[in-house]
Amino acid sequence: MEHFAFIICSQDDARYRRCLQYLQALERPDVQMEVLRVASRHSIAAAYNRAMERSAATYKVYLHDDVFILNRHFCRDVLKIFRADPSIGLIGMCGCKKIPPGGMWWEGKSYGKVSHGDPPRVLLFNQPAGLYEVVQAVDGLLMVTRYDVPWREDIIDGFHFYDLSQCLEFARRGYRVVVPRQEEPWCYHRSPGRIDAEYERLRQVFLREYAEELSGNQVG
């Protein structure tokens, strides 16, 4: 039986309960599921590391408490992708083929689909031609891993760029990052997102740490 851990970063009881309702509605044939709630006022990477160390699950789903999984066959569809290629280490809902030099993934050629905002609207990027598209990075609204790779809390000490950092840490270990083909969005992300001073500080940290990986990338 495959073992999934859903790791929810949450400090809001109402959002956590709603997120949990969607998880409880998932179909789970031959799947063991556990839910871990983590919270941090300083670093999402540190919170995710604590949860990763606590869980023995092979498949870990890291998500925000304002992300609601709409695809009731989520576990089955995730397993289908991972079983297609053992080098696939991480799945996200949307991401970019190459991270633009400025570090803002949506400015590059992007793939995926997600229901987003309040009221919700579908953000549609390029659609993978096959089961999935290999990308360099995905958005952190929901990330599914098959291998345990430490989150870089030593450098990403806040709530931005932990996702792109983690994707490049997987790549450094030889694993691939992919976005699935979605006929309908697998998730609804209620957050509108924000760019603030903290975002800019961590963007510069990210660009310095991964300068080599980004050096050959072009927008598009």
MOTA-V625641 format. One record per backbone hydrogen bond with DSSP energy under -1.0 kcal/mol. CO is the residue of the C=O (numbers start at 1). NH is the residue of the N-H. E is the energy in kcal/mol with one decimal. If there is no record, write none. Layout:
BEGIN
CO|NH|E + CO|NH|E
END
This chain:
BEGIN
2|32|-3.5 + 3|59|-2.2 + 4|34|-1.8 + 5|61|-3.4 + 6|36|-2.7 + 7|63|-2.5 + 8|38|-2.8 + 9|65|-1.2 + 12|16|-2.4 + 13|17|-2.3 + 14|18|-1.9 + 15|19|-2.7 + 16|20|-2.4 + 17|21|-1.8 + 18|22|-1.4 + 19|23|-1.6 + 20|24|-2.4 + 23|26|-1.4 + 28|31|-1.4 + 30|2|-1.5 + 32|4|-3.3 + 34|6|-2.9 + 36|8|-2.8 + 38|10|-2.9 + 43|47|-1.6 + 44|48|-2.5 + 45|49|-2.2 + 46|50|-1.9 + 47|51|-1.8 + 48|52|-2.7 + 49|53|-2.1 + 50|54|-1.2 + 51|55|-1.5 + 59|5|-2.7 + 60|145|-2.7 + 61|7|-3.2 + 62|143|-2.5 + 63|9|-2.1 + 64|67|-1.3 + 66|190|-2.7 + 68|188|-2.3 + 71|74|-1.6 + 72|27|-2.5 + 73|77|-2.7 + 74|78|-2.5 + 75|79|-2.4 + 76|80|-1.9 + 77|81|-1.4 + 78|82|-2.4 + 79|83|-2.6 + 85|88|-1.9 + 87|176|-3.3 + 89|146|-2.0 + 90|178|-2.4 + 91|144|-2.8 + 93|113|-1.3 + 94|139|-2.8 + 95|111|-3.1 + 96|136|-2.3 + 96|137|-1.4 + 100|103|-2.3 + 104|107|-2.0 + 105|108|-1.8 + 109|97|-3.1 + 110|126|-2.3 + 111|95|-2.2 + 112|125|-2.4 + 114|123|-3.3 + 115|189|-3.6 + 116|121|-2.1 + 121|116|-3.1 + 123|114|-1.8 + 126|112|-2.2 + 131|181|-2.3 + 133|179|-2.2 + 137|96|-1.7 + 141|64|-1.5 + 143|62|-3.2 + 144|91|-2.5 + 145|60|-2.0 + 151|153|-2.4 + 152|155|-1.4 + 152|156|-3.1 + 155|157|-1.2 + 158|44|-2.0 + 161|165|-1.9 + 162|166|-1.9 + 163|167|-2.0 + 164|168|-2.0 + 165|169|-2.0 + 166|170|-2.2 + 167|171|-2.0 + 168|172|-2.0 + 170|175|-2.3 + 171|174|-1.8 + 176|89|-2.6 + 176|90|-1.6 + 177|135|-2.6 + 178|92|-2.2 + 179|133|-2.4 + 186|70|-2.4 + 186|71|-1.7 + 187|115|-2.4 + 188|68|-2.7 + 189|117|-2.2 + 196|200|-1.9 + 197|201|-2.2 + 198|202|-2.3 + 199|203|-2.1 + 200|204|-1.8 + 201|205|-1.6 + 202|206|-2.7 + 203|207|-2.6 + 204|208|-1.9 + 205|209|-2.3 + 206|210|-2.3 + 208|211|-1.0 + 210|214|-1.9 + 211|215|-1.2 + 214|217|-1.6
END
